[in-house]
Amino acid sequence: MGQKVHPRGFRLGVSKDWQANWFGGKNYSDYLIEDEKIRKMIRGKKYQIKTKRGQMVESDAGVDEVFIERPSQNKVRITIFTAKPGIVIGRKGAEVQVLREELEKLTAKQVFVNIKEIKTPETDALLVAENIASMLEKRTSHKRAMKRVMRNAMKSGAKGIKVMVSGRLGGAEIARTEWYREGRIPLQTLSAAIDYGFTVANTKMGVIGVKVWVYTTDK
């Protein structure tokens, strides 16, 4: 029987780092729950953007990693890695100010927010998975969606990419799993920087799971 391990947890301290930096002590469980609430709020937040036709539509910010530090009990420093920093910051920093106030209300602590741009979202596993899920929800063929993101990732400098989707693909009665791979994906090599992302697509026919592995560099 195959023993499954999370690609990030497998590489912690070698080629991957932790997503939080604090010492909890007796407050460990409270901090952990609070971290999860912070990440859920930031990733779930929708922003109003204007299209080329002048229409206002809702959009997410393409957030991948949310790094949380706690210099003291009453201070939280949050670094948001996003593919669309302009949307998160807003005009003259208005959106990031609103976000900071919402986080302070949630945590009852002083919050500092930093925004960092993801230079190549095509090789970011979570963003690639969310892109596939978005296309599946718009009734795009799963094969076309998978091959499109794989082609874009390889063009953007990835050494390898593997994509897997599971569920009622194409509206089929029986759920199945399909996957494609391009390039190399050395999953057992600790020095290989393997980025992993998972999300779900909520289609009319049911939930479809999307997993993505991207191999970029060796550390």
Phi, psi and omega in degrees: 000134181291136177260113185267139177222145181292129183303327180285313180299326179296330186253006181303131180085352179250290178242356177232153180245168178289157180266007177211152181222091177197161176246119187271322185063232179290340181267013186305310184296322179295316180296320182296315178296320179295320176302317181295321178295320179298312181296320180296318180294315183293315182289330182272353183289133178255147182238146177273121177235156181260130178279175179296334179274001178087007180274146177266122180231158178276141179215149172272173186260004181063047183276130176257282186259141174238106183266127186241128175239150179229089180297329177211178183295330185253011180230138178229127177249121185243128175248121183255122176263115186224150177278344182232072183297330180298323180291318182292319182288318180077179182289120181056031177076018184292316184293319181291330176293317177298317179298317179298318179295321178295321179291323177295323178293322180291317187263342185060034179225166175283126186243135174244130183243126174245143180245129176235138184273138171273114188292320182235084179296342180292340180250012177265116191301314182295318180293324176295316179297318179294327177295316178297315180300320179297318179292322179294322178293336177268015174070025173285147177300135182296325179294317179296317181297315182295315183291328179295312182291328178294319179296317179295321180295316180293325177292331183272006173108005178289144178276340179188154179211139176233132182234133179228133175235142182223136178144200180278076184291131180067019180078016181294152180292322182257128180290148178211173180240135175229144177214153177227151178223142176223134183079203182256141174226083181280082187293337181266358182269115184293327183285344180282129179279093179262117177266132184237138178220143179223137174207176179234147175253122180268090181266170180294333182271355180137183182274133176243123178277141180233123177239141181223132172243130178234126177258118184250303185219173171249137181261000000 
